[in-house]
Amino acid sequence: MSWFTKVKTPLEIIGGKKQVPAGIWTKCDGCKETVYSNDLERAFNICPNCGFHHRLSSAKRIELLIDEGTFVEFDADLVTKDPLKFKDSKKYKDRVAAAQKKTGMKDSVLSGTGLLFGRPVSIAAQEFGFMGGSMGTVAGEKLVRTIERGGENKTPVIIVSCSGGARMQEGILSLMQMAKTASALGELAEKKLPFISILTDPTSGGVTASYAMLGDIIIAEPDALICFAGPRVIEQTIKETLPPGFQRSEFLLEHGFLDMVIRREQLKETISSILDYMAPMDSVDIAKTSDAGNDAPLNTGEENNLE
Protein backbone atom coordinates (compact mmCIF):
# COMPACT_ATOMS: atom_id res chain seq x y z
CA MET A 1 0.00 0.00 0.00
CA SER A 2 1.27 3.46 -0.85
CA TRP A 3 2.08 5.81 2.04
CA PHE A 4 -0.12 8.41 0.33
CA THR A 5 -3.19 6.25 -0.12
CA LYS A 6 -6.12 7.67 1.86
CA VAL A 7 -8.40 5.04 3.29
CA LYS A 8 -12.04 6.18 3.64
CA THR A 9 -15.19 4.52 4.79
CA PRO A 10 -17.59 5.04 1.88
CA LEU A 11 -21.09 6.39 2.35
CA GLU A 12 -23.77 3.76 2.12
CA ILE A 13 -25.03 3.66 -1.46
CA ILE A 14 -28.55 2.48 -2.18
CA GLY A 15 -29.93 2.48 -5.71
CA GLY A 16 -26.84 4.31 -6.98
CA LYS A 17 -27.38 7.31 -4.64
CA LYS A 18 -25.50 8.41 -1.54
CA GLN A 19 -27.77 8.23 1.49
CA VAL A 20 -27.77 11.03 4.07
CA PRO A 21 -28.41 9.69 7.61
CA ALA A 22 -31.95 10.31 8.83
CA GLY A 23 -32.54 13.26 11.15
CA ILE A 24 -29.69 15.46 9.90
CA TRP A 25 -32.05 17.88 8.15
CA THR A 26 -35.56 19.17 8.87
CA LYS A 27 -37.91 20.75 6.35
CA CYS A 28 -39.41 23.94 7.76
CA ASP A 29 -43.22 24.00 7.66
CA GLY A 30 -43.08 27.79 7.30
CA CYS A 31 -40.62 28.63 4.52
CA LYS A 32 -40.27 25.04 3.20
CA GLU A 33 -36.49 25.39 3.35
CA THR A 34 -34.29 22.56 4.61
CA VAL A 35 -32.76 23.41 7.99
CA TYR A 36 -29.90 21.71 9.82
CA SER A 37 -31.66 19.87 12.69
CA ASN A 38 -29.02 20.76 15.27
CA ASP A 39 -29.39 24.47 14.47
CA LEU A 40 -33.16 24.15 14.85
CA GLU A 41 -32.87 22.38 18.18
CA ARG A 42 -30.42 24.94 19.57
CA ALA A 43 -32.93 27.68 18.69
CA PHE A 44 -35.77 25.91 20.56
CA ASN A 45 -37.28 24.81 17.22
CA ILE A 46 -37.54 28.30 15.72
CA CYS A 47 -36.59 28.34 12.04
CA PRO A 48 -33.46 30.51 11.55
CA ASN A 49 -34.69 31.52 8.08
CA CYS A 50 -38.30 32.57 8.59
CA GLY A 51 -38.89 32.43 12.36
CA PHE A 52 -41.57 29.73 12.12
CA HIS A 53 -42.24 28.14 15.52
CA HIS A 54 -42.14 24.34 15.26
CA ARG A 55 -43.63 22.29 18.07
CA LEU A 56 -41.56 21.83 21.19
CA SER A 57 -41.54 18.95 23.67
CA SER A 58 -42.74 19.48 27.23
CA ALA A 59 -39.20 18.95 28.54
CA LYS A 60 -37.88 21.67 26.20
CA ARG A 61 -40.70 23.96 27.37
CA ILE A 62 -39.48 23.57 30.94
CA GLU A 63 -35.89 24.16 29.81
CA LEU A 64 -36.99 27.32 27.99
CA LEU A 65 -38.76 28.86 30.98
CA ILE A 66 -37.11 27.48 34.13
CA ASP A 67 -33.64 28.34 35.40
CA GLU A 68 -31.14 25.56 34.77
CA GLY A 69 -30.92 22.97 37.53
CA THR A 70 -33.91 24.26 39.51
CA PHE A 71 -36.79 22.17 38.12
CA VAL A 72 -38.20 19.52 40.46
CA GLU A 73 -40.71 17.17 38.84
CA PHE A 74 -43.80 16.06 40.72
CA ASP A 75 -46.37 13.31 40.10
CA ALA A 76 -44.26 11.61 37.43
CA ASP A 77 -45.68 8.17 38.15
CA LEU A 78 -49.40 8.93 37.87
CA VAL A 79 -50.90 6.47 35.37
CA THR A 80 -54.39 5.88 34.04
CA LYS A 81 -56.21 2.69 34.98
CA ASP A 82 -58.26 2.68 31.74
CA PRO A 83 -61.51 3.30 33.67
CA LEU A 84 -63.80 2.49 30.72
CA LYS A 85 -61.76 -0.50 29.45
CA PHE A 86 -62.02 1.27 26.09
CA LYS A 87 -61.24 -0.37 22.76
CA ASP A 88 -61.60 0.87 19.18
CA SER A 89 -59.22 -0.37 16.50
CA LYS A 90 -56.75 -0.86 19.37
CA LYS A 91 -57.06 -1.22 23.12
CA TYR A 92 -56.67 2.06 24.98
CA LYS A 93 -54.06 0.53 27.28
CA ASP A 94 -52.01 -0.41 24.20
CA ARG A 95 -52.20 3.16 22.89
CA VAL A 96 -51.04 4.46 26.26
CA ALA A 97 -48.17 1.96 26.33
CA ALA A 98 -47.07 3.04 22.84
CA ALA A 99 -47.18 6.72 23.84
CA GLN A 100 -45.19 6.00 26.99
CA LYS A 101 -42.52 4.24 24.96
CA LYS A 102 -42.40 7.07 22.42
CA THR A 103 -42.11 9.94 24.92
CA GLY A 104 -40.65 8.36 28.06
CA MET A 105 -43.54 9.88 30.02
CA LYS A 106 -46.39 8.18 31.89
CA ASP A 107 -48.96 10.66 30.56
CA SER A 108 -49.32 13.90 28.62
CA VAL A 109 -48.34 16.49 31.27
CA LEU A 110 -44.93 17.30 32.74
CA SER A 111 -45.34 19.21 36.01
CA GLY A 112 -43.31 20.46 38.93
CA THR A 113 -41.73 23.52 40.51
CA GLY A 114 -38.73 25.64 39.67
CA LEU A 115 -37.27 29.13 39.49
CA LEU A 116 -37.91 31.64 36.72
CA PHE A 117 -35.12 34.23 36.97
CA GLY A 118 -34.90 33.31 40.65
CA ARG A 119 -38.67 33.49 41.26
CA PRO A 120 -40.37 30.28 42.51
CA VAL A 121 -43.19 29.09 40.23
CA SER A 122 -45.43 26.07 39.87
CA ILE A 123 -45.42 24.94 36.24
CA ALA A 124 -46.92 22.34 33.91
CA ALA A 125 -46.42 21.73 30.19
CA GLN A 126 -48.41 19.44 27.92
CA GLU A 127 -46.65 16.93 25.66
CA PHE A 128 -48.27 16.78 22.20
CA GLY A 129 -46.27 13.65 21.38
CA PHE A 130 -48.30 11.76 24.00
CA MET A 131 -51.62 11.05 22.25
CA GLY A 132 -51.84 14.60 20.96
CA GLY A 133 -51.44 16.10 24.43
CA SER A 134 -54.97 14.94 25.16
CA MET A 135 -56.49 15.60 28.57
CA GLY A 136 -57.64 12.55 30.50
CA THR A 137 -57.98 11.87 34.20
CA VAL A 138 -54.23 11.81 34.80
CA ALA A 139 -53.56 15.03 32.88
CA GLY A 140 -56.40 16.75 34.73
CA GLU A 141 -55.12 15.52 38.09
CA LYS A 142 -51.57 16.69 37.37
CA LEU A 143 -52.79 20.11 36.27
CA VAL A 144 -54.95 20.50 39.38
CA ARG A 145 -52.05 19.48 41.61
CA THR A 146 -49.87 22.05 39.83
CA ILE A 147 -52.46 24.75 40.57
CA GLU A 148 -52.92 23.62 44.19
CA ARG A 149 -49.14 23.51 44.69
CA GLY A 150 -48.98 27.13 43.62
CA GLY A 151 -51.69 27.97 46.13
CA GLU A 152 -49.99 26.09 48.97
CA ASN A 153 -46.58 27.64 48.31
CA LYS A 154 -47.99 31.09 47.43
CA THR A 155 -46.28 31.07 44.03
CA PRO A 156 -47.51 31.98 40.53
CA VAL A 157 -48.78 29.17 38.31
CA ILE A 158 -47.75 28.74 34.67
CA ILE A 159 -49.39 26.23 32.33
CA VAL A 160 -48.22 25.68 28.75
CA SER A 161 -51.06 24.24 26.68
CA CYS A 162 -50.46 22.07 23.62
CA SER A 163 -53.36 19.70 23.09
CA GLY A 164 -55.95 18.29 20.75
CA GLY A 165 -58.48 18.44 23.59
CA ALA A 166 -60.22 15.85 25.75
CA ARG A 167 -59.17 12.18 25.51
CA MET A 168 -62.06 10.32 23.92
CA GLN A 169 -60.96 6.97 25.35
CA GLU A 170 -61.92 8.19 28.83
CA GLY A 171 -65.27 9.62 27.77
CA ILE A 172 -67.16 11.75 30.29
CA LEU A 173 -64.35 11.30 32.82
CA SER A 174 -62.12 13.29 30.49
CA LEU A 175 -64.71 16.05 30.13
CA MET A 176 -64.96 16.27 33.92
CA GLN A 177 -61.39 17.60 33.96
CA MET A 178 -62.69 20.85 32.46
CA ALA A 179 -64.74 21.63 35.57
CA LYS A 180 -62.06 20.24 37.86
CA THR A 181 -59.28 22.49 36.54
CA ALA A 182 -61.57 25.54 36.36
CA SER A 183 -62.58 25.01 40.00
CA ALA A 184 -58.94 24.78 41.10
CA LEU A 185 -58.17 28.02 39.27
CA GLY A 186 -61.10 29.67 41.02
CA GLU A 187 -59.55 28.80 44.38
CA LEU A 188 -56.17 30.12 43.18
CA ALA A 189 -57.80 33.41 42.20
CA GLU A 190 -59.33 33.73 45.68
CA LYS A 191 -55.79 33.63 47.05
CA LYS A 192 -54.85 36.44 44.63
CA LEU A 193 -52.08 34.41 43.02
CA PRO A 194 -51.40 34.91 39.30
CA PHE A 195 -52.04 32.26 36.65
CA ILE A 196 -50.18 32.71 33.36
CA SER A 197 -51.64 30.66 30.50
CA ILE A 198 -49.39 30.05 27.48
CA LEU A 199 -51.10 28.78 24.33
CA THR A 200 -49.08 26.98 21.68
CA ASP A 201 -49.86 25.14 18.47
CA PRO A 202 -52.36 23.55 18.80
CA THR A 203 -54.59 24.45 21.73
CA SER A 204 -58.06 23.09 21.09
CA GLY A 205 -61.19 21.32 22.29
CA GLY A 206 -61.82 20.90 26.00
CA VAL A 207 -58.47 22.46 26.89
CA THR A 208 -59.44 25.73 25.21
CA ALA A 209 -62.89 25.47 26.76
CA SER A 210 -61.45 25.30 30.27
CA TYR A 211 -58.18 26.28 31.94
CA ALA A 212 -56.32 27.48 28.83
CA MET A 213 -58.57 30.54 28.47
CA LEU A 214 -58.84 31.28 32.20
CA GLY A 215 -55.44 32.89 32.65
CA ASP A 216 -55.03 36.24 34.35
CA ILE A 217 -52.72 36.83 31.41
CA ILE A 218 -53.14 34.76 28.24
CA ILE A 219 -50.08 34.60 25.99
CA ALA A 220 -49.83 32.80 22.66
CA GLU A 221 -46.94 31.93 20.39
CA PRO A 222 -47.03 33.26 16.81
CA ASP A 223 -49.33 31.50 14.32
CA ALA A 224 -50.59 28.97 16.87
CA LEU A 225 -53.92 27.30 16.13
CA ILE A 226 -56.24 28.10 19.05
CA CYS A 227 -59.82 26.89 18.81
CA PHE A 228 -62.58 24.69 20.14
CA ALA A 229 -63.54 23.05 16.85
CA GLY A 230 -61.02 23.24 14.03
CA PRO A 231 -61.46 25.40 10.91
CA ARG A 232 -62.19 22.42 8.64
CA VAL A 233 -65.05 21.30 10.88
CA ILE A 234 -66.47 24.83 11.02
CA GLU A 235 -66.29 25.30 7.25
CA GLN A 236 -68.10 22.02 6.70
CA THR A 237 -70.75 22.99 9.24
CA ILE A 238 -71.54 26.55 8.11
CA LYS A 239 -70.74 25.95 4.41
CA GLU A 240 -68.72 29.16 4.19
CA THR A 241 -65.09 30.04 3.58
CA LEU A 242 -63.39 31.32 6.70
CA PRO A 243 -61.32 34.55 6.71
CA PRO A 244 -57.52 34.30 6.33
CA GLY A 245 -55.71 33.39 9.54
CA PHE A 246 -58.96 32.38 11.26
CA GLN A 247 -58.28 30.85 14.71
CA ARG A 248 -54.58 31.70 14.57
CA SER A 249 -52.91 33.67 17.37
CA GLU A 250 -52.80 36.99 15.55
CA PHE A 251 -56.49 36.75 14.56
CA LEU A 252 -57.50 36.00 18.17
CA LEU A 253 -55.37 38.85 19.51
CA GLU A 254 -57.03 41.26 17.09
CA HIS A 255 -60.46 40.11 18.25
CA GLY A 256 -59.72 40.35 21.98
CA PHE A 257 -59.29 36.71 22.97
CA LEU A 258 -55.60 37.03 23.90
CA ASP A 259 -53.51 39.53 25.83
CA MET A 260 -50.37 39.20 23.72
CA VAL A 261 -48.55 37.15 21.09
CA ILE A 262 -44.91 36.63 22.04
CA ARG A 263 -42.06 34.95 20.20
CA ARG A 264 -40.61 31.95 21.99
CA GLU A 265 -37.18 33.43 22.66
CA GLN A 266 -38.82 36.43 24.39
CA LEU A 267 -41.24 34.40 26.49
CA LYS A 268 -39.26 33.96 29.70
CA GLU A 269 -38.35 37.64 30.03
CA THR A 270 -41.91 38.68 29.21
CA ILE A 271 -43.39 36.42 31.89
CA SER A 272 -40.82 37.64 34.39
CA SER A 273 -41.79 41.27 33.71
CA ILE A 274 -45.49 40.45 34.07
CA LEU A 275 -44.94 38.68 37.38
CA ASP A 276 -42.78 41.55 38.67
CA TYR A 277 -45.84 43.76 38.17
CA MET A 278 -48.55 41.33 39.31
CA ALA A 279 -46.77 39.72 42.26
CA PRO A 280 -43.65 41.48 43.55
CA MET A 281 -41.32 38.92 45.07
CA ASP A 282 -41.65 38.24 48.78
CA SER A 283 -39.71 35.74 50.82
CA VAL A 284 -41.39 32.45 49.96
CA ASP A 285 -40.57 29.21 51.70
CA ILE A 286 -40.30 26.64 48.93
CA ALA A 287 -38.36 24.02 50.84
CA LYS A 288 -41.24 21.60 50.67
CA THR A 289 -41.34 21.85 46.87
CA SER A 290 -38.22 19.68 46.82
CA ASP A 291 -40.23 16.79 48.24
CA ALA A 292 -41.70 15.06 45.19
CA GLY A 293 -43.20 12.29 47.24
CA ASN A 294 -46.69 12.39 45.74
CA ASP A 295 -45.88 9.96 42.96
CA ALA A 296 -48.43 7.28 43.76
CA PRO A 297 -50.41 5.93 40.76
CA LEU A 298 -53.65 7.78 40.17
CA ASN A 299 -56.54 5.84 41.63
CA THR A 300 -59.37 6.03 39.15
CA GLY A 301 -61.24 3.26 40.95
CA GLU A 302 -63.05 3.18 44.28
CA GLU A 303 -61.33 6.19 45.85
CA ASN A 304 -62.31 8.62 43.10
CA ASN A 305 -65.38 6.81 41.75
CA LEU A 306 -63.93 6.87 38.22
CA GLU A 307 -64.46 3.22 37.31
VODO-499425 format. One line per 2 residues: number of its first residue (from 1); for each residue x, z, y of C-alpha. Coordinates in pm, 1 decimal. Example, Ala and Ser with C-alpha at 12.3 -4.5 7.8 and 13.67 -1.06 7.14 Angstrom:
BEGIN
1 = 1230.0 780.0 -450.0 ~ 1367.0 714.0 -106.0 .
//
This chain:
BEGIN
1 = 0.0 0.0 0.0 ~ 127.1 -85.5 346.1 .
3 = 208.0 204.0 580.6 ~ -11.6 33.0 841.2 .
5 = -318.6 -12.4 624.6 ~ -611.8 186.2 766.8 .
7 = -840.1 329.4 503.7 ~ -1203.5 364.4 618.1 .
9 = -1518.9 478.9 451.6 ~ -1759.0 187.8 504.5 .
11 = -2109.1 235.4 639.4 ~ -2376.9 212.5 375.7 .
13 = -2503.1 -145.9 366.2 ~ -2855.2 -218.3 247.8 .
15 = -2992.7 -570.6 248.1 ~ -2684.0 -697.7 430.6 .
17 = -2738.4 -464.0 731.0 ~ -2550.1 -153.7 841.2 .
19 = -2776.9 149.2 823.2 ~ -2777.0 407.5 1103.0 .
21 = -2841.3 761.3 969.5 ~ -3194.9 883.3 1030.7 .
23 = -3254.4 1114.8 1326.3 ~ -2969.5 989.8 1545.6 .
25 = -3205.1 814.5 1788.4 ~ -3555.8 886.7 1916.7 .
27 = -3791.4 635.2 2075.1 ~ -3941.1 776.5 2394.5 .
29 = -4322.0 765.8 2400.3 ~ -4307.8 729.6 2779.2 .
31 = -4061.7 452.1 2863.4 ~ -4027.1 319.7 2504.0 .
33 = -3648.5 334.5 2538.7 ~ -3428.8 460.7 2256.1 .
35 = -3275.8 799.1 2341.3 ~ -2990.4 981.6 2170.5 .
37 = -3165.6 1268.9 1987.3 ~ -2902.3 1527.4 2076.0 .
39 = -2939.3 1447.2 2447.2 ~ -3316.2 1484.7 2414.6 .
41 = -3287.0 1818.3 2237.6 ~ -3041.9 1957.4 2494.2 .
43 = -3292.6 1868.7 2768.3 ~ -3576.6 2055.9 2591.4 .
45 = -3727.7 1722.0 2481.1 ~ -3753.6 1572.1 2830.1 .
47 = -3658.9 1203.8 2834.0 ~ -3346.5 1155.4 3051.1 .
49 = -3468.8 808.5 3152.1 ~ -3829.9 858.9 3256.7 .
51 = -3888.8 1236.2 3243.5 ~ -4157.1 1212.5 2972.7 .
53 = -4224.1 1552.1 2813.6 ~ -4213.7 1525.7 2434.4 .
55 = -4363.2 1806.9 2229.0 ~ -4155.7 2119.0 2183.4 .
57 = -4154.3 2367.0 1894.9 ~ -4273.9 2723.0 1948.2 .
59 = -3920.3 2853.7 1895.0 ~ -3788.2 2620.2 2167.1 .
61 = -4069.7 2736.6 2396.2 ~ -3948.3 3093.7 2357.0 .
63 = -3589.3 2980.7 2415.5 ~ -3698.7 2799.1 2731.7 .
65 = -3876.3 3098.2 2885.9 ~ -3711.1 3412.7 2748.3 .
67 = -3363.6 3540.4 2834.2 ~ -3114.0 3477.4 2556.5 .
69 = -3092.0 3753.2 2297.4 ~ -3391.1 3951.3 2425.5 .
71 = -3678.7 3811.9 2216.5 ~ -3819.8 4045.8 1951.9 .
73 = -4070.6 3883.6 1716.6 ~ -4380.4 4072.0 1606.2 .
75 = -4637.4 4010.3 1331.1 ~ -4425.9 3743.4 1161.3 .
77 = -4568.4 3814.9 816.5 ~ -4939.8 3787.2 893.4 .
79 = -5089.9 3537.5 647.3 ~ -5439.1 3403.5 588.4 .
81 = -5621.5 3498.3 269.0 ~ -5825.6 3173.9 268.4 .
83 = -6151.0 3367.2 329.8 ~ -6379.9 3072.3 249.2 .
85 = -6175.8 2944.5 -50.0 ~ -6201.6 2608.9 127.0 .
87 = -6124.1 2275.8 -36.6 ~ -6159.9 1918.4 87.0 .
89 = -5921.6 1649.5 -37.2 ~ -5674.6 1937.5 -85.7 .
91 = -5706.2 2311.6 -121.8 ~ -5667.1 2498.3 205.7 .
93 = -5406.4 2728.2 52.9 ~ -5201.2 2420.4 -41.4 .
95 = -5220.0 2288.8 316.1 ~ -5104.5 2625.7 445.6 .
97 = -4817.0 2633.0 195.6 ~ -4707.0 2283.7 304.3 .
99 = -4718.4 2383.5 672.3 ~ -4519.3 2699.4 599.6 .
101 = -4252.0 2495.8 423.6 ~ -4240.3 2242.4 707.0 .
103 = -4211.3 2492.3 994.1 ~ -4065.0 2805.7 836.3 .
105 = -4354.0 3002.4 988.5 ~ -4639.0 3189.4 818.0 .
107 = -4895.6 3056.2 1066.1 ~ -4931.8 2861.8 1390.4 .
109 = -4834.3 3127.2 1648.9 ~ -4493.2 3274.4 1730.4 .
111 = -4533.8 3601.2 1921.4 ~ -4331.3 3893.4 2046.5 .
113 = -4173.3 4051.4 2352.0 ~ -3873.0 3966.7 2564.3 .
115 = -3726.8 3948.7 2912.8 ~ -3791.2 3672.3 3164.0 .
117 = -3511.5 3697.3 3423.5 ~ -3490.3 4064.7 3330.6 .
119 = -3866.7 4126.1 3348.9 ~ -4037.1 4250.8 3028.4 .
121 = -4319.1 4023.0 2909.0 ~ -4542.8 3987.3 2606.6 .
123 = -4542.0 3624.1 2494.4 ~ -4692.5 3391.2 2234.0 .
125 = -4642.0 3019.2 2172.7 ~ -4841.3 2791.6 1943.5 .
127 = -4665.5 2565.8 1693.5 ~ -4826.7 2220.2 1678.1 .
129 = -4627.4 2137.9 1364.8 ~ -4830.1 2399.6 1175.6 .
131 = -5161.6 2225.4 1105.4 ~ -5183.6 2095.6 1460.4 .
133 = -5144.3 2443.4 1609.8 ~ -5497.5 2515.8 1493.7 .
135 = -5648.8 2856.6 1560.5 ~ -5764.5 3049.8 1255.3 .
137 = -5798.0 3420.5 1187.0 ~ -5422.6 3479.8 1181.0 .
139 = -5355.8 3288.0 1502.6 ~ -5639.7 3473.1 1675.5 .
141 = -5512.2 3809.0 1552.1 ~ -5157.0 3737.4 1669.1 .
143 = -5279.2 3627.0 2011.2 ~ -5495.1 3938.5 2049.9 .
145 = -5204.5 4160.7 1947.7 ~ -4987.1 3983.5 2205.4 .
147 = -5245.6 4057.5 2474.5 ~ -5291.8 4418.9 2362.4 .
149 = -4914.3 4468.8 2350.9 ~ -4897.6 4361.7 2713.1 .
151 = -5168.8 4613.1 2796.6 ~ -4999.3 4897.3 2608.5 .
153 = -4658.4 4831.3 2764.3 ~ -4798.6 4743.1 3108.9 .
155 = -4628.2 4403.0 3107.0 ~ -4751.1 4052.6 3197.5 .
157 = -4878.0 3831.4 2917.0 ~ -4774.6 3466.7 2874.1 .
159 = -4938.5 3233.5 2622.5 ~ -4821.6 2875.5 2567.6 .
161 = -5105.6 2668.3 2424.2 ~ -5046.3 2362.4 2207.4 .
163 = -5336.0 2308.8 1970.1 ~ -5594.9 2074.8 1829.1 .
165 = -5847.8 2359.3 1843.7 ~ -6022.4 2574.7 1584.9 .
167 = -5916.6 2550.9 1218.2 ~ -6206.4 2391.6 1032.1 .
169 = -6095.6 2535.3 696.5 ~ -6191.9 2882.8 819.3 .
171 = -6527.0 2777.3 961.8 ~ -6716.4 3028.7 1175.0 .
173 = -6434.9 3281.8 1130.4 ~ -6211.8 3049.1 1328.7 .
175 = -6471.2 3013.4 1605.5 ~ -6496.0 3392.1 1626.9 .
177 = -6138.8 3396.0 1760.0 ~ -6269.0 3245.9 2085.0 .
179 = -6474.3 3556.7 2162.6 ~ -6205.5 3785.6 2023.8 .
181 = -5928.2 3654.0 2249.3 ~ -6156.6 3636.1 2553.7 .
183 = -6258.5 4000.2 2500.6 ~ -5894.0 4109.5 2477.9 .
185 = -5816.7 3927.0 2802.5 ~ -6109.6 4101.8 2967.3 .
187 = -5954.6 4438.1 2879.9 ~ -5616.6 4318.4 3011.6 .
189 = -5780.5 4219.5 3340.6 ~ -5933.1 4567.5 3373.0 .
191 = -5579.2 4705.3 3362.5 ~ -5485.3 4463.4 3643.5 .
193 = -5208.1 4301.9 3440.7 ~ -5139.8 3929.7 3490.7 .
195 = -5203.5 3665.4 3226.5 ~ -5018.1 3335.5 3270.6 .
197 = -5164.3 3049.7 3065.9 ~ -4939.2 2748.2 3005.4 .
199 = -5110.3 2432.9 2878.2 ~ -4907.8 2168.3 2697.6 .
201 = -4985.9 1847.1 2513.7 ~ -5236.2 1879.7 2355.3 .
203 = -5458.6 2173.2 2444.5 ~ -5806.3 2109.1 2309.5 .
205 = -6118.7 2229.0 2131.6 ~ -6182.0 2600.5 2089.5 .
207 = -5846.9 2688.5 2245.6 ~ -5943.8 2520.5 2572.9 .
209 = -6289.4 2676.3 2547.3 ~ -6145.1 3027.4 2529.8 .
211 = -5818.2 3194.0 2628.4 ~ -5631.8 2883.1 2747.9 .
213 = -5856.8 2847.5 3053.8 ~ -5884.4 3220.4 3128.4 .
215 = -5544.2 3264.8 3288.7 ~ -5503.3 3435.0 3624.4 .
217 = -5271.7 3140.9 3683.1 ~ -5314.1 2824.2 3476.3 .
219 = -5008.4 2599.4 3460.2 ~ -4983.2 2266.0 3279.6 .
221 = -4694.5 2038.9 3192.7 ~ -4702.9 1680.6 3325.8 .
223 = -4933.2 1432.0 3150.4 ~ -5058.7 1686.9 2896.7 .
225 = -5391.8 1613.4 2729.6 ~ -5623.9 1905.4 2809.9 .
227 = -5982.1 1881.5 2688.6 ~ -6257.8 2014.4 2469.1 .
229 = -6354.4 1685.1 2304.8 ~ -6101.9 1402.5 2324.0 .
231 = -6146.4 1090.5 2540.0 ~ -6218.5 864.1 2242.4 .
233 = -6505.1 1088.3 2129.7 ~ -6647.4 1102.4 2483.0 .
235 = -6628.9 725.5 2530.3 ~ -6809.6 670.2 2201.8 .
237 = -7074.8 923.7 2299.4 ~ -7154.4 811.3 2655.1 .
239 = -7073.5 441.4 2594.9 ~ -6872.2 419.5 2916.2 .
241 = -6508.9 357.8 3004.5 ~ -6339.4 669.6 3132.4 .
243 = -6132.2 671.3 3455.5 ~ -5751.9 632.7 3429.6 .
245 = -5571.5 954.0 3339.5 ~ -5895.8 1125.7 3238.4 .
247 = -5828.4 1471.0 3085.4 ~ -5458.3 1457.1 3169.7 .
249 = -5291.0 1737.4 3366.8 ~ -5280.2 1555.1 3698.6 .
251 = -5649.2 1456.2 3674.7 ~ -5749.8 1817.1 3600.2 .
253 = -5536.5 1950.6 3885.0 ~ -5702.6 1708.5 4126.3 .
255 = -6045.8 1825.4 4011.2 ~ -5971.8 2197.8 4035.5 .
257 = -5928.7 2297.5 3671.4 ~ -5559.9 2390.3 3703.2 .
259 = -5351.3 2583.4 3952.6 ~ -5037.0 2372.0 3920.0 .
261 = -4855.5 2109.4 3714.7 ~ -4491.0 2203.8 3663.1 .
263 = -4205.7 2019.9 3494.7 ~ -4061.4 2199.0 3194.7 .
265 = -3718.2 2266.4 3342.8 ~ -3882.3 2439.3 3643.2 .
267 = -4124.2 2648.7 3439.9 ~ -3925.9 2969.7 3395.8 .
269 = -3835.0 3002.6 3764.1 ~ -4191.5 2921.2 3867.8 .
271 = -4339.1 3188.5 3642.0 ~ -4082.4 3439.3 3764.3 .
273 = -4178.6 3371.3 4126.6 ~ -4549.3 3406.7 4045.0 .
275 = -4493.7 3738.1 3867.8 ~ -4278.4 3867.3 4155.2 .
277 = -4583.8 3816.7 4375.9 ~ -4855.1 3930.8 4132.7 .
279 = -4677.1 4225.7 3972.4 ~ -4365.0 4355.1 4148.2 .
281 = -4132.0 4506.7 3892.0 ~ -4165.3 4878.2 3823.9 .
283 = -3971.0 5082.0 3574.0 ~ -4139.1 4996.0 3244.9 .
285 = -4057.1 5169.6 2921.0 ~ -4030.3 4893.5 2664.3 .
287 = -3836.0 5084.3 2402.5 ~ -4124.1 5067.1 2160.5 .
289 = -4134.5 4686.8 2185.0 ~ -3821.9 4681.5 1967.8 .
291 = -4023.1 4823.5 1678.7 ~ -4169.9 4519.4 1506.4 .
293 = -4319.8 4724.3 1228.9 ~ -4668.8 4574.1 1239.0 .
295 = -4588.2 4296.4 995.6 ~ -4842.8 4375.8 727.5 .
297 = -5040.8 4076.5 593.4 ~ -5365.5 4017.0 778.0 .
299 = -5653.7 4163.0 583.8 ~ -5937.4 3915.3 603.5 .
301 = -6124.4 4095.1 325.8 ~ -6304.9 4427.6 317.9 .
303 = -6133.4 4585.0 619.2 ~ -6230.9 4310.3 862.2 .
305 = -6538.1 4174.7 681.2 ~ -6393.1 3821.6 686.5 .
307 = -6446.5 3731.2 322.2 .
//
